[in-house]
Amino acid sequence: MQKRSFITVLMAIMMMAVTPAFAQEDNGFKKFDVKVDFTENGFQWFQDAELLAAGDKKKSNAMTIGWGGIGTLWGRTALTVYVAEKRYTKEFMDKAEYFTVMAFDVEQSKVLNYMGTKSGRDGDKAKALGLHTAYTANGTPYYTEATMVIECKIMYAAPFDPQYFKSDVPKRMYANFPAGIHSMYIGEVVNAWKK
Ligand SMILES: Cc1cc2nc3c(=O)[nH]c(=O)nc-3n(C[C@H](O)[C@H](O)[C@H](O)COP(=O)(O)O)c2cc1C
């Protein structure tokens, strides 16, 4: 191999080795342990609205979520999200191995409003908002403008089965809910970063 092409190949290998694994830190995030340094009120956090993203480097989508759960399952730190049947994001969640849940500053509330009222089927929402998509080492999408990113590996995914609804709360909810029944996605928290 000629000297110049050897150096080019060597530089490309070095770039590949350095870039993806440290992408979060490059974007101003610091890794943290959710069991130690997650200081939000878990009963309120989802109700305040967060962002859920899934997909890959070719195509991804995100939507606002107001329902979710934080806890433990099967000996793992877990995070559960609920996605209605008609959401475009569901198509990405059903193909995904991982998803991210992101928090945004209150000054960024237009992000959560837009992501929660427009569908990615009608256009690239991240692009419309000027958000920058980046990827974890697992290839999971997140936005560099988020203040916190929690990456989860999906352990369980299934739609609710109405025959098991035990109270009027879900029955009333779905009696008039055009977006369809929700699926639950229980994810093992595998990484978390905050600014
Ligand atoms: C505050 C807020 C919370 C929401 N929470 C959820 C939720 O937990 N699950 C869900 O399926 N949809 C929820 N939505 C609705 C979706 O975010 C919304 O339908 C979105 O446009 C779907 O986008 P998509 O079609 O690109 O997936 C919420 C919307 C808002 C504004």
The ligand as an SDF file (V2000), in Angstrom:
LIG
                    3D

 31 33  0  0  0  0  0  0  0  0999 V2000
  -48.4710   16.4760   26.6580 C   0  0  0  0  0  0  0  0  0  0  0  0
  -48.6940   15.3340   25.7090 C   0  0  0  0  0  0  0  0  0  0  0  0
  -48.5440   14.0290   26.1590 C   0  0  0  0  0  0  0  0  0  0  0  0
  -48.7660   12.9370   25.2960 C   0  0  0  0  0  0  0  0  0  0  0  0
  -48.6070   11.6630   25.7570 N   0  0  0  0  0  0  0  0  0  0  0  0
  -48.7760   10.6090   24.9310 C   0  0  0  0  0  0  0  0  0  0  0  0
  -48.5330    9.2660   25.3990 C   0  0  0  0  0  0  0  0  0  0  0  0
  -48.0890    9.0240   26.5290 O   0  0  0  0  0  0  0  0  0  0  0  0
  -48.7850    8.2580   24.5310 N   0  0  0  0  0  0  0  0  0  0  0  0
  -49.2510    8.4650   23.2590 C   0  0  0  0  0  0  0  0  0  0  0  0
  -49.4760    7.5020   22.5150 O   0  0  0  0  0  0  0  0  0  0  0  0
  -49.4520    9.7280   22.7940 N   0  0  0  0  0  0  0  0  0  0  0  0
  -49.2150   10.7930   23.5860 C   0  0  0  0  0  0  0  0  0  0  0  0
  -49.3650   12.0760   23.1180 N   0  0  0  0  0  0  0  0  0  0  0  0
  -49.7810   12.2860   21.7190 C   0  0  0  0  0  0  0  0  0  0  0  0
  -48.6350   12.2100   20.7050 C   0  0  0  0  0  0  0  0  0  0  0  0
  -47.4940   12.8840   21.1750 O   0  0  0  0  0  0  0  0  0  0  0  0
  -49.0940   12.8540   19.3910 C   0  0  0  0  0  0  0  0  0  0  0  0
  -50.2290   12.1840   18.8790 O   0  0  0  0  0  0  0  0  0  0  0  0
  -48.0260   12.9480   18.3550 C   0  0  0  0  0  0  0  0  0  0  0  0
  -48.4410   13.8780   17.3700 O   0  0  0  0  0  0  0  0  0  0  0  0
  -47.7040   11.6180   17.6860 C   0  0  0  0  0  0  0  0  0  0  0  0
  -46.6990   11.8390   16.7330 O   0  0  0  0  0  0  0  0  0  0  0  0
  -46.2720   10.7630   15.6450 P   0  0  0  0  0  0  0  0  0  0  0  0
  -47.4990   10.4640   14.7850 O   0  0  0  0  0  0  0  0  0  0  0  0
  -45.1900   11.4320   14.8740 O   0  0  0  0  0  0  0  0  0  0  0  0
  -45.8200    9.5510   16.3760 O   0  0  0  0  0  0  0  0  0  0  0  0
  -49.1450   13.1700   23.9470 C   0  0  0  0  0  0  0  0  0  0  0  0
  -49.2850   14.4920   23.4970 C   0  0  0  0  0  0  0  0  0  0  0  0
  -49.0610   15.5580   24.3490 C   0  0  0  0  0  0  0  0  0  0  0  0
  -49.1770   16.9720   23.8290 C   0  0  0  0  0  0  0  0  0  0  0  0
  1  2  1  0
  2  3  1  0
  2 30  2  0
  3  4  2  0
  4  5  1  0
  4 28  1  0
  5  6  2  0
  6  7  1  0
  6 13  1  0
  7  8  2  0
  7  9  1  0
  9 10  1  0
 10 11  2  0
 10 12  1  0
 12 13  2  0
 13 14  1  0
 14 15  1  0
 14 28  1  0
 15 16  1  0
 16 17  1  0
 16 18  1  0
 18 19  1  0
 18 20  1  0
 20 21  1  0
 20 22  1  0
 22 23  1  0
 23 24  1  0
 24 25  2  0
 24 26  1  0
 24 27  1  0
 28 29  2  0
 29 30  1  0
 30 31  1  0
M  END
$$$$
